[in-house]
């Protein structure tokens, strides 16, 4: 009798585990894809009026997107012929005043970054997209961007990369 109970318990555990095979804790559904590729995101922000050129932001963003996908999926990063392909450009890097004091001086500034992304899934039809993603970071007007830049980039990149992940793999 104990042997039958143990076998039934083992069977239930195996069936439960097999039923959950395509899911993961991040909500990403990679389907049959095994690899992904993130092409270098060129910085074209300075070509848009009001935007400025920030050296290194292109490299940092590309690495942030690669890291997020590596950490939230079981996909392998490849340099070419990936099952999933992410590419695009940084199209906006802008600092603008957000709120004013009684003396008509800026009390707060906002750093805004926007990225144009193209996603191609070579394992599934009708899920490719091209979309602009953006986010911002507000900081005191008396602070220099250089002093808050690392924190600002981290927060902005975290939000944008998660939005890209959700759009491409979480079906949000």
OpenMM code with the backbone's topology and positions (N, CA, C; nanometers):
from openmm import Vec3, app, unit

residues = "UNK UNK UNK UNK UNK UNK UNK UNK UNK UNK UNK UNK UNK UNK UNK UNK UNK UNK UNK UNK UNK UNK UNK UNK UNK UNK UNK UNK UNK UNK UNK UNK UNK UNK UNK UNK UNK UNK UNK UNK UNK UNK UNK UNK UNK UNK UNK UNK UNK UNK UNK UNK UNK UNK UNK UNK UNK UNK UNK UNK UNK UNK UNK UNK UNK UNK UNK UNK UNK UNK UNK UNK UNK UNK UNK UNK UNK UNK UNK UNK UNK UNK UNK UNK UNK UNK UNK UNK UNK UNK UNK UNK UNK UNK UNK UNK UNK UNK UNK UNK UNK UNK UNK UNK UNK UNK UNK UNK UNK UNK UNK UNK UNK UNK UNK UNK UNK UNK UNK UNK UNK UNK UNK UNK UNK UNK UNK UNK UNK UNK UNK UNK UNK UNK UNK UNK UNK UNK UNK UNK UNK UNK UNK UNK UNK UNK UNK UNK UNK UNK UNK UNK UNK UNK UNK UNK UNK UNK UNK UNK UNK UNK UNK UNK UNK UNK UNK UNK UNK UNK UNK UNK".split()
positions = [
    Vec3(0.0822, -0.1193, 0.0000),
    Vec3(0.0000, 0.0000, 0.0000),
    Vec3(0.0868, 0.1259, 0.0000),
    Vec3(0.1935, 0.1273, 0.0837),
    Vec3(0.2842, 0.2416, 0.0905),
    Vec3(0.3546, 0.2626, -0.0428),
    Vec3(0.3870, 0.1535, -0.1107),
    Vec3(0.4535, 0.1629, -0.2400),
    Vec3(0.3626, 0.2304, -0.3432),
    Vec3(0.2348, 0.1983, -0.3413),
    Vec3(0.1399, 0.2576, -0.4352),
    Vec3(0.1229, 0.4065, -0.4064),
    Vec3(0.1157, 0.4427, -0.2792),
    Vec3(0.1037, 0.5845, -0.2429),
    Vec3(0.2258, 0.6633, -0.2894),
    Vec3(0.3429, 0.6071, -0.2692),
    Vec3(0.4661, 0.6741, -0.3130),
    Vec3(0.4695, 0.6908, -0.4640),
    Vec3(0.4250, 0.5879, -0.5366),
    Vec3(0.4229, 0.5970, -0.6824),
    Vec3(0.3220, 0.7021, -0.7301),
    Vec3(0.2057, 0.7064, -0.6649),
    Vec3(0.1058, 0.8076, -0.7015),
    Vec3(0.1570, 0.9485, -0.6722),
    Vec3(0.2221, 0.9652, -0.5585),
    Vec3(0.2790, 1.0949, -0.5234),
    Vec3(0.3848, 1.1372, -0.6254),
    Vec3(0.4729, 1.0440, -0.6628),
    Vec3(0.5762, 1.0729, -0.7626),
    Vec3(0.5130, 1.1094, -0.8966),
    Vec3(0.4085, 1.0384, -0.9346),
    Vec3(0.3400, 1.0661, -1.0601),
    Vec3(0.2777, 1.2060, -1.0587),
    Vec3(0.2152, 1.2427, -0.9477),
    Vec3(0.1540, 1.3755, -0.9368),
    Vec3(0.2593, 1.4855, -0.9453),
    Vec3(0.3729, 1.4669, -0.8799),
    Vec3(0.4802, 1.5659, -0.8845),
    Vec3(0.5337, 1.5802, -1.0272),
    Vec3(0.5540, 1.4676, -1.0943),
    Vec3(0.6042, 1.4725, -1.2320),
    Vec3(0.5054, 1.5407, -1.3256),
    Vec3(0.3781, 1.5094, -1.3142),
    Vec3(0.2775, 1.5721, -1.3996),
    Vec3(0.2680, 1.7219, -1.3737),
    Vec3(0.2765, 1.7612, -1.2487),
    Vec3(0.2726, 1.9035, -1.2148),
    Vec3(0.3929, 1.9754, -1.2740),
    Vec3(0.5095, 1.9165, -1.2600),
    Vec3(0.6318, 1.9785, -1.3125),
    Vec3(0.6271, 1.9885, -1.4646),
    Vec3(0.5762, 1.8843, -1.5295),
    Vec3(0.5687, 1.8872, -1.6761),
    Vec3(0.4678, 1.9903, -1.7233),
    Vec3(0.3602, 2.0081, -1.6508),
    Vec3(0.2574, 2.1051, -1.6874),
    Vec3(0.3058, 2.2477, -1.6788),
    Vec3(0.4068, 2.2721, -1.5977),
    Vec3(0.4598, 2.4074, -1.5800),
    Vec3(0.5843, 2.4308, -1.6627),
    Vec3(0.6120, 2.3449, -1.7564),
    Vec3(0.7381, 2.3498, -1.8293),
    Vec3(0.7626, 2.4749, -1.9113),
    Vec3(0.6586, 2.5388, -1.9663),
    Vec3(0.6839, 2.6528, -2.0540),
    Vec3(0.6801, 2.7862, -1.9813),
    Vec3(0.6526, 2.7839, -1.8535),
    Vec3(0.6412, 2.9069, -1.7787),
    Vec3(0.7688, 2.9341, -1.6996),
    Vec3(0.7909, 3.0596, -1.6688),
    Vec3(0.8984, 3.0946, -1.5771),
    Vec3(0.8490, 3.2065, -1.4877),
    Vec3(0.9274, 3.2421, -1.3886),
    Vec3(0.8823, 3.3368, -1.2882),
    Vec3(0.8754, 3.4805, -1.3392),
    Vec3(0.9349, 3.5099, -1.4512),
    Vec3(0.9332, 3.6468, -1.5021),
    Vec3(0.8170, 3.6721, -1.5965),
    Vec3(0.7493, 3.5667, -1.6388),
    Vec3(0.6370, 3.5842, -1.7290),
    Vec3(0.6783, 3.5844, -1.8745),
    Vec3(0.8053, 3.5644, -1.9034),
    Vec3(0.8518, 3.5640, -2.0408),
    Vec3(0.8251, 3.4303, -2.1080),
    Vec3(0.7719, 3.4345, -2.2291),
    Vec3(0.7461, 3.3143, -2.3064),
    Vec3(0.8373, 3.3176, -2.4279),
    Vec3(0.9436, 3.2383, -2.4243),
    Vec3(1.0401, 3.2389, -2.5334),
    Vec3(1.0008, 3.1403, -2.6429),
    Vec3(0.8942, 3.0627, -2.6195),
    Vec3(0.8509, 2.9663, -2.7204),
    Vec3(0.9598, 2.8657, -2.7484),
    Vec3(0.9898, 2.8469, -2.8768),
    Vec3(1.0931, 2.7497, -2.9154),
    Vec3(1.2299, 2.8152, -2.9342),
    Vec3(1.2385, 2.9436, -2.9087),
    Vec3(1.3656, 3.0148, -2.9269),
    Vec3(1.4695, 2.9642, -2.8287),
    Vec3(1.5920, 2.9563, -2.8748),
    Vec3(1.7044, 2.9136, -2.7915),
    Vec3(1.8081, 3.0245, -2.7741),
    Vec3(1.8096, 3.1192, -2.8685),
    Vec3(1.9129, 3.2233, -2.8679),
    Vec3(1.8500, 3.3600, -2.8924),
    Vec3(1.9240, 3.4632, -2.8533),
    Vec3(1.8825, 3.5997, -2.8848),
    Vec3(2.0053, 3.6812, -2.9202),
    Vec3(1.9812, 3.7871, -2.9932),
    Vec3(2.0868, 3.8760, -3.0413),
    Vec3(2.0427, 4.0190, -3.0162),
    Vec3(2.1311, 4.0996, -2.9588),
    Vec3(2.1043, 4.2418, -2.9397),
    Vec3(2.2101, 4.3179, -3.0186),
    Vec3(2.1696, 4.3767, -3.1291),
    Vec3(2.2628, 4.4575, -3.2071),
    Vec3(2.2903, 4.5882, -3.1335),
    Vec3(2.4030, 4.6464, -3.1616),
    Vec3(2.4471, 4.7698, -3.0964),
    Vec3(2.3494, 4.8830, -3.1251),
    Vec3(2.2991, 4.9469, -3.0216),
    Vec3(2.2055, 5.0587, -3.0352),
    Vec3(2.2850, 5.1879, -3.0547),
    Vec3(2.2879, 5.2370, -3.1784),
    Vec3(2.3602, 5.3593, -3.2100),
    Vec3(2.2920, 5.4792, -3.1435),
    Vec3(2.3726, 5.5788, -3.1090),
    Vec3(2.3209, 5.6992, -3.0465),
    Vec3(2.2991, 5.8062, -3.1536),
    Vec3(2.1731, 5.8241, -3.1932),
    Vec3(2.1364, 5.9257, -3.2915),
    Vec3(2.0592, 6.0402, -3.2274),
    Vec3(2.0654, 6.0502, -3.0959),
    Vec3(1.9878, 6.1512, -3.0237),
    Vec3(2.0210, 6.2928, -3.0690),
    Vec3(2.1466, 6.3213, -3.0955),
    Vec3(2.1851, 6.4587, -3.1300),
    Vec3(2.1271, 6.5034, -3.2638),
    Vec3(2.0726, 6.4123, -3.3420),
    Vec3(2.0110, 6.4495, -3.4698),
    Vec3(1.8698, 6.5048, -3.4517),
    Vec3(1.8150, 6.4927, -3.3319),
    Vec3(1.6809, 6.5448, -3.3043),
    Vec3(1.6906, 6.6779, -3.2311),
    Vec3(1.6096, 6.7762, -3.2689),
    Vec3(1.6149, 6.9079, -3.2045),
    Vec3(1.5923, 6.8972, -3.0532),
    Vec3(1.6759, 6.9653, -2.9777),
    Vec3(1.6639, 6.9663, -2.8325),
    Vec3(1.7379, 6.8546, -2.7624),
    Vec3(1.7785, 6.7533, -2.8373),
    Vec3(1.8521, 6.6423, -2.7780),
    Vec3(2.0018, 6.6696, -2.7826),
    Vec3(2.0730, 6.6057, -2.6930),
    Vec3(2.2179, 6.6195, -2.6898),
    Vec3(2.2827, 6.4831, -2.7063),
    Vec3(2.4120, 6.4843, -2.7327),
    Vec3(2.4881, 6.3604, -2.7479),
    Vec3(2.5557, 6.3276, -2.6155),
    Vec3(2.5325, 6.2093, -2.5645),
    Vec3(2.5952, 6.1633, -2.4405),
    Vec3(2.6841, 6.0441, -2.4745),
    Vec3(2.8158, 6.0604, -2.4664),
    Vec3(2.9067, 5.9505, -2.4992),
    Vec3(2.8855, 5.8303, -2.4070),
    Vec3(2.8868, 5.7124, -2.4655),
    Vec3(2.8783, 5.5889, -2.3889),
    Vec3(2.7382, 5.5401, -2.3594),
    Vec3(2.6371, 5.6238, -2.3804),
    Vec3(2.5006, 5.5823, -2.3483),
    Vec3(2.4561, 5.4678, -2.4399),
    Vec3(2.5056, 5.4646, -2.5615),
    Vec3(2.4721, 5.3579, -2.6556),
    Vec3(2.5243, 5.2228, -2.6070),
    Vec3(2.6491, 5.2187, -2.5661),
    Vec3(2.7094, 5.0954, -2.5130),
    Vec3(2.6379, 5.0505, -2.3857),
    Vec3(2.6141, 5.1446, -2.2955),
    Vec3(2.5502, 5.1114, -2.1679),
    Vec3(2.4088, 5.0578, -2.1870),
    Vec3(2.3334, 5.1169, -2.2790),
    Vec3(2.1979, 5.0698, -2.3030),
    Vec3(2.1997, 4.9300, -2.3655),
    Vec3(2.2853, 4.9084, -2.4627),
    Vec3(2.2948, 4.7775, -2.5279),
    Vec3(2.3256, 4.6695, -2.4247),
    Vec3(2.4213, 4.6959, -2.3365),
    Vec3(2.4571, 4.5989, -2.2323),
    Vec3(2.3426, 4.5780, -2.1334),
    Vec3(2.2706, 4.6832, -2.1002),
    Vec3(2.1573, 4.6713, -2.0067),
    Vec3(2.0484, 4.5807, -2.0644),
    Vec3(2.0190, 4.5938, -2.1938),
    Vec3(1.9177, 4.5093, -2.2566),
    Vec3(1.9652, 4.3645, -2.2618),
    Vec3(2.0906, 4.3428, -2.2982),
    Vec3(2.1448, 4.2071, -2.2995),
    Vec3(2.1369, 4.1435, -2.1612),
    Vec3(2.1772, 4.2173, -2.0587),
    Vec3(2.1770, 4.1647, -1.9227),
    Vec3(2.0363, 4.1286, -1.8758),
    Vec3(1.9401, 4.2144, -1.9043),
    Vec3(1.8027, 4.1863, -1.8615),
    Vec3(1.7512, 4.0570, -1.9235),
    Vec3(1.7718, 4.0395, -2.0522),
    Vec3(1.7218, 3.9186, -2.1193),
    Vec3(1.7961, 3.7952, -2.0695),
    Vec3(1.9264, 3.8073, -2.0481),
    Vec3(2.0026, 3.6943, -1.9927),
    Vec3(1.9520, 3.6560, -1.8538),
    Vec3(1.9208, 3.7551, -1.7725),
    Vec3(1.8785, 3.7293, -1.6350),
    Vec3(1.7346, 3.6807, -1.6235),
    Vec3(1.6496, 3.7135, -1.7203),
    Vec3(1.5087, 3.6780, -1.7086),
    Vec3(1.4641, 3.5650, -1.8002),
    Vec3(1.5568, 3.5096, -1.8774),
    Vec3(1.5233, 3.3963, -1.9634),
    Vec3(1.6367, 3.2943, -1.9569),
    Vec3(1.6145, 3.1833, -2.0232),
    Vec3(1.7189, 3.0813, -2.0350),
    Vec3(1.7853, 3.0872, -2.1726),
    Vec3(1.7615, 3.1952, -2.2459),
    Vec3(1.8179, 3.2102, -2.3798),
    Vec3(1.9675, 3.2375, -2.3746),
    Vec3(2.0360, 3.1944, -2.4803),
    Vec3(2.1793, 3.2211, -2.4943),
    Vec3(2.2002, 3.3418, -2.5846),
    Vec3(2.2906, 3.4307, -2.5450),
    Vec3(2.3254, 3.5475, -2.6243),
    Vec3(2.4218, 3.5065, -2.7351),
    Vec3(2.3895, 3.5463, -2.8590),
    Vec3(2.4766, 3.5182, -2.9728),
    Vec3(2.5039, 3.6483, -3.0471),
    Vec3(2.6089, 3.6487, -3.1275),
    Vec3(2.6460, 3.7687, -3.2033),
    Vec3(2.5752, 3.7766, -3.3382),
    Vec3(2.5285, 3.6621, -3.3893),
    Vec3(2.4626, 3.6607, -3.5199),
    Vec3(2.3634, 3.5452, -3.5257),
    Vec3(2.2643, 3.5599, -3.6129),
    Vec3(2.1647, 3.4558, -3.6386),
    Vec3(2.0865, 3.4133, -3.5151),
    Vec3(2.0525, 3.5068, -3.4292),
    Vec3(1.9733, 3.4756, -3.3111),
    Vec3(1.8287, 3.4457, -3.3474),
    Vec3(1.7670, 3.3592, -3.2692),
    Vec3(1.6250, 3.3314, -3.2905),
    Vec3(1.5418, 3.4570, -3.2662),
    Vec3(1.5825, 3.5352, -3.1681),
    Vec3(1.5188, 3.6634, -3.1392),
    Vec3(1.6205, 3.7730, -3.1665),
    Vec3(1.5795, 3.8772, -3.2334),
    Vec3(1.6706, 3.9859, -3.2696),
    Vec3(1.6149, 4.1185, -3.2209),
    Vec3(1.6980, 4.1920, -3.1465),
    Vec3(1.6642, 4.3264, -3.1003),
    Vec3(1.7625, 4.4226, -3.1656),
    Vec3(1.7103, 4.5294, -3.2255),
    Vec3(1.7959, 4.6315, -3.2827),
    Vec3(1.7250, 4.7651, -3.2760),
    Vec3(1.8018, 4.8721, -3.2898),
    Vec3(1.7401, 5.0038, -3.2873),
    Vec3(1.8393, 5.1142, -3.2615),
    Vec3(1.7865, 5.2298, -3.2219),
    Vec3(1.8691, 5.3485, -3.2012),
    Vec3(1.8193, 5.4242, -3.0782),
    Vec3(1.9114, 5.4959, -3.0168),
    Vec3(1.8752, 5.5929, -2.9139),
    Vec3(1.8409, 5.7208, -2.9896),
    Vec3(1.7157, 5.7649, -2.9761),
    Vec3(1.6688, 5.8760, -3.0587),
    Vec3(1.6468, 6.0043, -2.9796),
    Vec3(1.6531, 5.9967, -2.8466),
    Vec3(1.6366, 6.1188, -2.7669),
    Vec3(1.7168, 6.1080, -2.6385),
    Vec3(1.7880, 6.2152, -2.6085),
    Vec3(1.8594, 6.2321, -2.4815),
    Vec3(1.8484, 6.3795, -2.4498),
    Vec3(1.7522, 6.4133, -2.3641),
    Vec3(1.7156, 6.5538, -2.3465),
    Vec3(1.7055, 6.5894, -2.1992),
    Vec3(1.7585, 6.7045, -2.1636),
    Vec3(1.7399, 6.7611, -2.0300),
    Vec3(1.6522, 6.8843, -2.0455),
    Vec3(1.5439, 6.8895, -1.9674),
    Vec3(1.4526, 7.0037, -1.9770),
    Vec3(1.4029, 7.0429, -1.8381),
    Vec3(1.3773, 7.1723, -1.8182),
    Vec3(1.3226, 7.2174, -1.6892),
    Vec3(1.1792, 7.1678, -1.6745),
    Vec3(1.1431, 7.1277, -1.5510),
    Vec3(1.0101, 7.0710, -1.5299),
    Vec3(0.9183, 7.1573, -1.4450),
    Vec3(0.9689, 7.2172, -1.3402),
    Vec3(0.8839, 7.3002, -1.2552),
    Vec3(0.9601, 7.4263, -1.2174),
    Vec3(0.8862, 7.5309, -1.1895),
    Vec3(0.9486, 7.6601, -1.1614),
    Vec3(0.9243, 7.7021, -1.0171),
    Vec3(1.0141, 7.7848, -0.9670),
    Vec3(0.9973, 7.8441, -0.8342),
    Vec3(0.9177, 7.9733, -0.8486),
    Vec3(0.8892, 8.0386, -0.7379),
    Vec3(0.8176, 8.1667, -0.7409),
    Vec3(0.8968, 8.2731, -0.8149),
    Vec3(1.0299, 8.2588, -0.8196),
    Vec3(1.1155, 8.3543, -0.8896),
    Vec3(1.1344, 8.3168, -1.0378),
    Vec3(1.0530, 8.2232, -1.0872),
    Vec3(1.0579, 8.1801, -1.2262),
    Vec3(1.1886, 8.1101, -1.2631),
    Vec3(1.2541, 8.0487, -1.1648),
    Vec3(1.3718, 7.9667, -1.1904),
    Vec3(1.3298, 7.8196, -1.1907),
    Vec3(1.4043, 7.7377, -1.2606),
    Vec3(1.3741, 7.5949, -1.2625),
    Vec3(1.4005, 7.5352, -1.1247),
    Vec3(1.3046, 7.4606, -1.0740),
    Vec3(1.3206, 7.3930, -0.9448),
    Vec3(1.3590, 7.2472, -0.9655),
    Vec3(1.3274, 7.1962, -1.0850),
    Vec3(1.3530, 7.0560, -1.1132),
    Vec3(1.3815, 7.0398, -1.2625),
    Vec3(1.4749, 6.9507, -1.2928),
    Vec3(1.5051, 6.9173, -1.4316),
    Vec3(1.4651, 6.7735, -1.4579),
    Vec3(1.4447, 6.7422, -1.5835),
    Vec3(1.4089, 6.6060, -1.6235),
    Vec3(1.5017, 6.5591, -1.7349),
    Vec3(1.5634, 6.4434, -1.7127),
    Vec3(1.6393, 6.3759, -1.8175),
    Vec3(1.5463, 6.2744, -1.8817),
    Vec3(1.5267, 6.2865, -2.0124),
    Vec3(1.4415, 6.1935, -2.0876),
    Vec3(1.5262, 6.1205, -2.1898),
    Vec3(1.5058, 5.9903, -2.1981),
    Vec3(1.5745, 5.9091, -2.2985),
    Vec3(1.4686, 5.8294, -2.3732),
    Vec3(1.4812, 5.8258, -2.5063),
    Vec3(1.3897, 5.7475, -2.5894),
    Vec3(1.4707, 5.6578, -2.6819),
    Vec3(1.4178, 5.5389, -2.7034),
    Vec3(1.4848, 5.4388, -2.7865),
    Vec3(1.3848, 5.3846, -2.8878),
    Vec3(1.4239, 5.3801, -3.0115),
    Vec3(1.3422, 5.3182, -3.1168),
    Vec3(1.3903, 5.1738, -3.1302),
    Vec3(1.2993, 5.0774, -3.1139),
    Vec3(1.3363, 4.9357, -3.1117),
    Vec3(1.2636, 4.8611, -3.2222),
    Vec3(1.3384, 4.7718, -3.2881),
    Vec3(1.2805, 4.6763, -3.3822),
    Vec3(1.3080, 4.5366, -3.3268),
    Vec3(1.2028, 4.4559, -3.3180),
    Vec3(1.2140, 4.3205, -3.2647),
    Vec3(1.1685, 4.2217, -3.3711),
    Vec3(1.2482, 4.1173, -3.3910),
    Vec3(1.2159, 4.0124, -3.4883),
    Vec3(1.2263, 3.8773, -3.4178),
    Vec3(1.1188, 3.7996, -3.4265),
    Vec3(1.1177, 3.6647, -3.3701),
    Vec3(1.1184, 3.5683, -3.4876),
    Vec3(1.2307, 3.4999, -3.5084),
    Vec3(1.2453, 3.4103, -3.6225),
    Vec3(1.1817, 3.2739, -3.5991),
    Vec3(1.1207, 3.2526, -3.4815),
    Vec3(1.0575, 3.1238, -3.4513),
    Vec3(0.9054, 3.1333, -3.4463),
    Vec3(0.8515, 3.2535, -3.4517),
    Vec3(0.7062, 3.2723, -3.4393),
    Vec3(0.6627, 3.3862, -3.5307),
    Vec3(0.5557, 3.3651, -3.6025),
    Vec3(0.5061, 3.4668, -3.6951),
    Vec3(0.4180, 3.5692, -3.6243),
    Vec3(0.4104, 3.6868, -3.6837),
    Vec3(0.3182, 3.7934, -3.6422),
    Vec3(0.3429, 3.8481, -3.5016),
    Vec3(0.4666, 3.8426, -3.4541),
    Vec3(0.4973, 3.9027, -3.3236),
    Vec3(0.6063, 4.0092, -3.3349),
    Vec3(0.6592, 4.0296, -3.4556),
    Vec3(0.7604, 4.1320, -3.4767),
    Vec3(0.6976, 4.2697, -3.4537),
    Vec3(0.7796, 4.3653, -3.4127),
    Vec3(0.7281, 4.5004, -3.3939),
    Vec3(0.8393, 4.6030, -3.4069),
    Vec3(0.7984, 4.7262, -3.4289),
    Vec3(0.8858, 4.8427, -3.4196),
    Vec3(0.8128, 4.9437, -3.3335),
    Vec3(0.8795, 4.9914, -3.2281),
    Vec3(0.8133, 5.0802, -3.1330),
    Vec3(0.9158, 5.1677, -3.0637),
    Vec3(0.8705, 5.2844, -3.0226),
    Vec3(0.9524, 5.3772, -2.9448),
    Vec3(0.9224, 5.3556, -2.7964),
    Vec3(1.0273, 5.3458, -2.7154),
    Vec3(1.0155, 5.3322, -2.5708),
    Vec3(1.0898, 5.4481, -2.5065),
    Vec3(1.0318, 5.5055, -2.4013),
    Vec3(1.0985, 5.6176, -2.3361),
    Vec3(1.0667, 5.6182, -2.1867),
    Vec3(1.1513, 5.6861, -2.1133),
    Vec3(1.1288, 5.7078, -1.9712),
    Vec3(1.2119, 5.8280, -1.9304),
    Vec3(1.1972, 5.8716, -1.8035),
    Vec3(1.2612, 5.9942, -1.7584),
    Vec3(1.3082, 5.9800, -1.6139),
    Vec3(1.3895, 6.0764, -1.5738),
    Vec3(1.4393, 6.0861, -1.4361),
    Vec3(1.4396, 6.2331, -1.3983),
    Vec3(1.3690, 6.2674, -1.2904),
    Vec3(1.3651, 6.4053, -1.2421),
    Vec3(1.4706, 6.4247, -1.1331),
    Vec3(1.5356, 6.5401, -1.1351),
    Vec3(1.6370, 6.5712, -1.0342),
    Vec3(1.6357, 6.7218, -1.0063),
    Vec3(1.6873, 6.7603, -0.8883),
    Vec3(1.6846, 6.9027, -0.8507),
    Vec3(1.7615, 6.9889, -0.9507),
    Vec3(1.7102, 7.1079, -0.9755),
    Vec3(1.7725, 7.1970, -1.0734),
    Vec3(1.9102, 7.2436, -1.0287),
    Vec3(1.9357, 7.2453, -0.8983),
    Vec3(2.0671, 7.2900, -0.8518),
    Vec3(2.1718, 7.1787, -0.8588),
    Vec3(2.1322, 7.0584, -0.8989),
    Vec3(2.2277, 6.9479, -0.9167),
    Vec3(2.2737, 6.9434, -1.0625),
    Vec3(2.3986, 6.9104, -1.0823),
    Vec3(2.4521, 6.8925, -1.2170),
    Vec3(2.4153, 6.7523, -1.2671),
    Vec3(2.3881, 6.7398, -1.3956),
    Vec3(2.3548, 6.6093, -1.4529),
    Vec3(2.4660, 6.5084, -1.4245),
    Vec3(2.5893, 6.5518, -1.4304),
    Vec3(2.7021, 6.4614, -1.4087),
    Vec3(2.6961, 6.3931, -1.2718),
    Vec3(2.6394, 6.4598, -1.1732),
    Vec3(2.6346, 6.4012, -1.0386),
    Vec3(2.5214, 6.2999, -1.0228),
    Vec3(2.4191, 6.3061, -1.1062),
    Vec3(2.3059, 6.2134, -1.0947),
    Vec3(2.2963, 6.1196, -1.2157),
    Vec3(2.3868, 6.1334, -1.3098),
    Vec3(2.3778, 6.0601, -1.4363),
    Vec3(2.3756, 5.9085, -1.4188),
    Vec3(2.4625, 5.8535, -1.3341),
    Vec3(2.4664, 5.7080, -1.3172),
    Vec3(2.3339, 5.6550, -1.2629),
    Vec3(2.2809, 5.7211, -1.1612),
    Vec3(2.1522, 5.6802, -1.1040),
    Vec3(2.0403, 5.6975, -1.2068),
    Vec3(2.0425, 5.8087, -1.2779),
    Vec3(1.9391, 5.8357, -1.3787),
    Vec3(1.9405, 5.7297, -1.4877),
    Vec3(2.0583, 5.6984, -1.5392),
    Vec3(2.0684, 5.5964, -1.6447),
    Vec3(2.0187, 5.4617, -1.5940),
    Vec3(2.0577, 5.4259, -1.4732),
    Vec3(2.0164, 5.2966, -1.4182),
    Vec3(1.8635, 5.2871, -1.4104),
    Vec3(1.7994, 5.3894, -1.3588),
    Vec3(1.6533, 5.3890, -1.3448),
    Vec3(1.5842, 5.3912, -1.4810),
    Vec3(1.6317, 5.4756, -1.5700),
    Vec3(1.5707, 5.4859, -1.7036),
    Vec3(1.5906, 5.3567, -1.7819),
    Vec3(1.7126, 5.3040, -1.7829),
    Vec3(1.7402, 5.1808, -1.8570),
    Vec3(1.6601, 5.0640, -1.8016),
    Vec3(1.6483, 5.0572, -1.6695),
    Vec3(1.5720, 4.9486, -1.6075),
    Vec3(1.4278, 4.9509, -1.6567),
    Vec3(1.3686, 5.0663, -1.6616),
    Vec3(1.2293, 5.0777, -1.7049),
    Vec3(1.2146, 5.0487, -1.8542),
    Vec3(1.3001, 5.1078, -1.9363),
    Vec3(1.2881, 5.0885, -2.0814),
    Vec3(1.3142, 4.9430, -2.1194),
    Vec3(1.4195, 4.8840, -2.0646),
    Vec3(1.4504, 4.7446, -2.1002),
    Vec3(1.3396, 4.6507, -2.0539),
    Vec3(1.2813, 4.6767, -1.9372),
    Vec3(1.1705, 4.5924, -1.8902),
    Vec3(1.0486, 4.6090, -1.9799),
    Vec3(1.0234, 4.7307, -2.0266),
    Vec3(0.9128, 4.7532, -2.1199),
    Vec3(0.9359, 4.6785, -2.2512),
    Vec3(1.0592, 4.6790, -2.3002),
    Vec3(1.0927, 4.6063, -2.4235),
    Vec3(1.0737, 4.4568, -2.4015),
    Vec3(1.1221, 4.4066, -2.2896),
    Vec3(1.1066, 4.2645, -2.2562),
    Vec3(0.9578, 4.2278, -2.2515),
    Vec3(0.8785, 4.3094, -2.1818),
    Vec3(0.7350, 4.2808, -2.1693),
    Vec3(0.6662, 4.2790, -2.3055),
    Vec3(0.7021, 4.3727, -2.3904),
    Vec3(0.6394, 4.3797, -2.5238),
    Vec3(0.6805, 4.2605, -2.6101),
    Vec3(0.8068, 4.2199, -2.6011),
    Vec3(0.8570, 4.1149, -2.6907),
    Vec3(0.8331, 3.9737, -2.6384),
    Vec3(0.8378, 3.9533, -2.5085),
    Vec3(0.8314, 3.8162, -2.4564),
    Vec3(0.7194, 3.7924, -2.3559),
    Vec3(0.6708, 3.8935, -2.2904),
    Vec3(0.5660, 3.8720, -2.1910),
    Vec3(0.4270, 3.8950, -2.2501),
    Vec3(0.4215, 3.9409, -2.3751),
    Vec3(0.2954, 3.9616, -2.4456),
    Vec3(0.2059, 4.0610, -2.3725),
    Vec3(0.2640, 4.1708, -2.3255),
    Vec3(0.1895, 4.2750, -2.2532),
    Vec3(0.1562, 4.3885, -2.3445),
] * unit.nanometer
topology = app.Topology()
chain = topology.addChain("A")
for resn in residues:
    res = topology.addResidue(resn, chain)
    for name in ("N", "CA", "C"):
        topology.addAtom(name, app.Element.getBySymbol(name[0]), res)
